[in-house]
Amino acid sequence: MNEQAAVLALTEATQDEWYKIAALIVEAGGATALLEGRTGTLDEDQRDAAERLASRVTPDILERAEALIRSVQAQGIRLVTVLDEDYPLNLHQIYNRPPFLFIRGQLRSSDSRSVAVVGTRQPSEAGLEHARTFAGRLASEKITVFSGLAMGIDTAAHEAALDAGGRTVAVLGHGIRARLYPPANAPLASRIAHHGALVSQFWPDAPPTRSSFPMRNVVMSGMALGTVVIEATSTSGARNQARRALEHGKRVFLLESLVMHQEWAQRYSERPGVIVVRRVEDVLDVLTAVAKPTQQLKFAM
């Protein structure tokens, strides 16, 4: 049985949150092991859940999973599951990791040395300039810049990283084959796929929804070592990203100007793991202090 197809089939069959299925598959020692009832490493409650889930996987579901893998491979899209060695290391370490990712472009092991740069879709000119400065300098220091390909701060961050000759990864809020959102960023998405990667945790043709973008923030936070918030209101997805990053034990960098003007940022600035920064050097200093460039970077809380 194809292990990747088994992961997809179990995900399709589940009635639970996907990250719980990812955890169950890992705990069982594999998706095929779970389907075949080899659940000796699981406790009683986990075995019951695994048996119920496996019973819902029909031959039709497995056939669809195998057909989907063939389809995306034919389009140059790569599937990586939570069981694969090349599943992103940083993402593997969070509790709510997704069971799979679809990737257009290429992820590298060096992308584990990464920072997310995020913010509002309607930034000020100063905010755009900050995004370009931070992302461009981080990229020039061989730090991969993650963002969400939205208009505003995300777009500026991706463009600056590419213009600096560095790597950038866009984490999508919809399927990898779905109509790109926002459509205006289609040329930018092509550049990113050529010099980095587009990543999605959703079924390939899934459209964007109100809930898919907060889910995207989970993956973006998980794949990066920390998050820089440039500009964001209290209702911004960037604030949600900051919250997720703290849940994941990652560093959160808030621009001083953001803390001065947003009450939520003032409150966050007092939390452990949050650092108020004025210059990109403040972020680089933290990276340098935590680990040498040749080591796998991990932030200590």
HUKASUL-V730790 format. One record per residue. RES is the residue in one letter. SS is DSSP state (2 for helix, 1 for strand, 0 for the rest). Layout:
<<RES SS> <RES SS>>
//
This chain:
<<M 0> <N 0> <E 2> <Q 2> <A 2> <A 2> <V 2> <L 2> <A 2> <L 2> <T 2> <E 2> <A 2> <T 0> <Q 0> <D 0> <E 0> <W 2> <Y 2> <K 2> <I 2> <A 2> <A 2> <L 2> <I 2> <V 2> <E 2> <A 2> <G 0> <G 0> <A 2> <T 2> <A 2> <L 2> <L 2> <E 0> <G 0> <R 0> <T 0> <G 0> <T 0> <L 0> <D 0> <E 2> <D 2> <Q 2> <R 2> <D 2> <A 2> <A 2> <E 2> <R 2> <L 2> <A 2> <S 2> <R 0> <V 0> <T 0> <P 2> <D 2> <I 2> <L 2> <E 2> <R 2> <A 2> <E 2> <A 2> <L 2> <I 2> <R 2> <S 2> <V 2> <Q 2> <A 2> <Q 0> <G 0> <I 1> <R 1> <L 1> <V 1> <T 1> <V 0> <L 0> <D 0> <E 0> <D 0> <Y 0> <P 0> <L 2> <N 2> <L 2> <H 2> <Q 0> <I 0> <Y 0> <N 0> <R 0> <P 0> <P 0> <F 1> <L 1> <F 1> <I 1> <R 1> <G 1> <Q 0> <L 0> <R 0> <S 2> <S 2> <D 2> <S 2> <R 0> <S 1> <V 1> <A 1> <V 1> <V 1> <G 0> <T 0> <R 0> <Q 0> <P 0> <S 0> <E 2> <A 2> <G 2> <L 2> <E 2> <H 2> <A 2> <R 2> <T 2> <F 2> <A 2> <G 2> <R 2> <L 2> <A 2> <S 2> <E 0> <K 0> <I 0> <T 1> <V 1> <F 1> <S 1> <G 0> <L 0> <A 0> <M 0> <G 0> <I 2> <D 2> <T 2> <A 2> <A 2> <H 2> <E 2> <A 2> <A 2> <L 2> <D 2> <A 0> <G 0> <G 0> <R 0> <T 1> <V 1> <A 1> <V 1> <L 0> <G 0> <H 0> <G 0> <I 0> <R 0> <A 0> <R 0> <L 0> <Y 0> <P 0> <P 2> <A 2> <N 2> <A 2> <P 2> <L 2> <A 2> <S 2> <R 2> <I 2> <A 2> <H 2> <H 2> <G 0> <A 1> <L 1> <V 1> <S 1> <Q 0> <F 0> <W 0> <P 0> <D 0> <A 0> <P 0> <P 0> <T 0> <R 2> <S 2> <S 2> <F 2> <P 2> <M 2> <R 2> <N 2> <V 2> <V 2> <M 2> <S 2> <G 2> <M 2> <A 0> <L 0> <G 1> <T 1> <V 1> <V 1> <I 0> <E 0> <A 0> <T 0> <S 0> <T 0> <S 0> <G 2> <A 2> <R 2> <N 2> <Q 2> <A 2> <R 2> <R 2> <A 2> <L 2> <E 2> <H 0> <G 0> <K 0> <R 1> <V 1> <F 1> <L 1> <L 1> <E 2> <S 2> <L 2> <V 2> <M 2> <H 2> <Q 0> <E 2> <W 2> <A 2> <Q 2> <R 2> <Y 2> <S 0> <E 0> <R 0> <P 0> <G 0> <V 1> <I 1> <V 1> <V 1> <R 0> <R 0> <V 2> <E 2> <D 2> <V 2> <L 2> <D 2> <V 2> <L 2> <T 2> <A 2> <V 2> <A 0> <K 0> <P 0> <T 0> <Q 0> <Q 0> <L 0> <K 0> <F 0> <A 0> <M 0>>
//
